[in-house]
Amino acid sequence: MLSHCKKIIKNIKRAAALILACGFLCVAFGTPLNEILAAPEDAKWPEAPEIMAEAAILYESSTGTILYEKNAKERMYPASTTKLMTSLLAVEQSPLSDIVEMSHDAISSVGWDSSRIGMITGERITMEDALYAVLLASANEVTYAVAEHVGGSAKNFVKMMNERAKDLGLVNTHFENMHGLHDENHYTCAYDLARIMNKCIEYTTFCRISHNHYYEVPATNLCESRVIAQTHQILRKKIAYDGVFAGKTGHTDEAGQCLVTACERDGLTLICVVMKEAAQADCYTDTIALFDYGYENFHLY
């Protein structure tokens, strides 16, 4: 009991380090600051930007504090942001030197018009190269092969995904596949994606791979080398924003445009999630607006 109390006190002290410039103090986790304490009558909560996303969150990494939310716990389709959980399990469960082989199912079960890098049945790459394909190019056939390798089967890997979601305390998430192609029963929410990303960025391997704007997959047993490009436009250096170091895109007709992004400035790490945007450009407009709001109004002391 004593150790539990000490842990609670330690967590409260960590949360208390997040202070608004106007003097509010956060002492709780996963709750908007303006819902925690009654502010002085003359104090005002910083005015947040209006965004176009149907759901969004701005999440402070070290304390779990929500600095902005819009329908953050409402059920949404994640599209390829699903691959954050797939990558998390791969990083946690598999050495980077493992050899991942493309099975017939991995190649044939995802549509040829979906995101892929053109791998063929029997082709083999390392887990590290596979993760570059998953996180940068959002390659669905490689994602399927990673799931088979880590889980022993695609079905068992999806079970592992849902178990990991439960371990992380996610509130509105259920996975039916490893890549995010549409399924009515495959869903998550902005809050849960922020939590998944926050766990991902604990791993230097994930951050190192996710940060690249392109990568050359070496020649395999069956094909020559391939150059793949990052789909996240800030990480690809097509859009400038200082501090962004990890992210994942996603899109299906049902999910709309989705974007998860991690950014660090002056020791303050923020995670922004926007979901169901009408256009890809809107993802970046909203993400930058929310990051600006966070870094202009909140500081760690």
C-alpha positions, -999 to 999 in steps of 0.1 A, spaced: 0 0 0 28 24 9 47 17 -23 15 23 -42 10 57 -25 46 67 -32 40 59 -69 9 80 -69 28 109 -53 56 106 -78 32 107 -107 14 137 -93 48 155 -89 56 147 -126 22 161 -137 26 192 -116 57 201 -137 34 211 -165 25 248 -159 6 272 -180 20 306 -185 -12 320 -170 -7 300 -138 -29 269 -141 -14 238 -126 -21 202 -137 -23 175 -111 -41 147 -130 -36 125 -160 -55 122 -192 -78 152 -184 -80 186 -200 -63 211 -177 -93 234 -178 -114 207 -162 -91 201 -132 -89 233 -112 -112 263 -109 -92 291 -124 -91 326 -109 -119 348 -122 -94 370 -141 -76 340 -157 -84 327 -191 -77 294 -207 -57 299 -239 -79 301 -269 -75 271 -291 -75 272 -329 -105 260 -348 -96 229 -367 -113 210 -396 -107 174 -383 -137 155 -370 -116 143 -341 -83 155 -327 -61 157 -296 -29 174 -284 -13 153 -258 17 161 -235 40 130 -235 56 130 -200 24 136 -180 -3 124 -203 -20 158 -200 -46 167 -227 -39 202 -239 -66 201 -266 -93 177 -276 -122 174 -300 -142 142 -300 -110 126 -288 -126 94 -274 -152 90 -302 -149 59 -323 -131 65 -356 -115 44 -384 -77 46 -381 -67 35 -416 -29 31 -418 -23 47 -384 -30 12 -373 6 4 -383 18 22 -351 5 -7 -330 19 -32 -355 53 -15 -354 52 -13 -316 47 -50 -312 74 -57 -338 99 -35 -320 90 -51 -286 89 -87 -298 114 -92 -326 151 -85 -331 158 -62 -361 180 -89 -376 152 -114 -379 144 -124 -415 108 -117 -426 96 -138 -456 67 -127 -478 41 -154 -478 14 -160 -504 -12 -146 -480 9 -115 -474 11 -107 -511 -24 -118 -522 -46 -107 -492 -41 -69 -498 -53 -53 -529 -28 -43 -557 -43 -8 -556 -35 -4 -519 -2 10 -505 26 -14 -511 63 -16 -523 59 -44 -548 73 -74 -529 67 -109 -542 60 -143 -526 92 -158 -512 111 -125 -510 130 -121 -477 141 -89 -459 153 -81 -424 128 -69 -397 146 -36 -397 141 -31 -435 105 -43 -431 98 -16 -405 111 10 -428 86 -2 -454 58 -2 -428 65 32 -412 77 52 -442 59 37 -472 30 22 -453 34 -10 -473 5 -33 -466 20 -65 -479 51 -60 -457 29 -51 -427 11 -84 -432 44 -104 -433 56 -86 -402 24 -97 -384 28 -133 -395 65 -133 -384 58 -118 -350 25 -136 -342 31 -169 -359 -1 -161 -379 -20 -130 -389 -49 -141 -367 -28 -145 -336 -10 -112 -342 -43 -93 -343 -51 -110 -310 -18 -97 -297 -27 -62 -309 -59 -62 -289 -42 -76 -258 -16 -48 -261 -44 -23 -264 -58 -36 -232 -24 -34 -215 -21 2 -225 -55 11 -211 -69 22 -244 -106 32 -241 -122 28 -275 -100 5 -297 -105 -28 -314 -83 -42 -342 -94 -67 -369 -62 -65 -390 -26 -53 -388 -26 -27 -416 -58 -7 -413 -77 -15 -445 -113 -9 -438 -133 -32 -416 -165 -21 -397 -151 -37 -365 -117 -21 -368 -116 12 -349 -99 34 -325 -100 70 -313 -77 101 -312 -69 96 -275 -59 60 -280 -37 68 -310 -19 94 -289 -14 68 -262 0 42 -287 23 68 -302 35 78 -268 45 42 -262 62 39 -296 84 69 -290 99 53 -259 118 31 -283 148 47 -300 145 22 -329 110 33 -337 121 70 -336 152 64 -357 132 46 -384 101 69 -384 123 100 -387 138 92 -421 124 110 -452 135 81 -475 152 48 -473 168 23 -497 158 -12 -490 188 -34 -499 186 -60 -527 168 -92 -515 170 -128 -526 146 -121 -554 147 -84 -563 171 -54 -567 172 -26 -541 142 -3 -537 141 33 -527 110 42 -506 98 76 -496 82 89 -463 45 95 -466 44 120 -437 50 154 -454 68 171 -425 91 141 -420 96 140 -457 107 177 -455 80 188 -479 65 209 -451 87 227 -426 80 224 -389 109 223 -363 110 195 -338 89 168 -355 106 135 -351 80 107 -357 47 102 -373 23 81 -393 -2 89 -420 -34 70 -428 -62 72 -454 -92 52 -466 -125 65 -480 -142 56 -447 -115 70 -424 -108 101 -444 -73 115 -439 -56 108 -406 -23 119 -391 -3 112 -360 27 133 -352 53 136 -324 72 169 -319 98 180 -293 109 215 -284 128 227 -254 122 194 -235 84 195 -242 72 166 -263 37 169 -277 17 143 -297 -9 155 -321 -36 133 -337 -61 145 -363 -87 121 -377 -112 122 -405 -100 152 -424 -115 159 -458 -81 166 -475 -45 156 -468 -34 193 -467 -59 199 -439 -41 173 -417 -10 194 -418 -28 227 -414 -45 214 -383 -15 197 -369 7 228 -372 -20 250 -357 -23 227 -327 14 224 -322 17 262 -324 -10 265 -298 8 240 -275 42 255 -277 30 291 -274 9 285 -243 25 256 -223 59 250 -208 76 224 -187 94 236 -155 
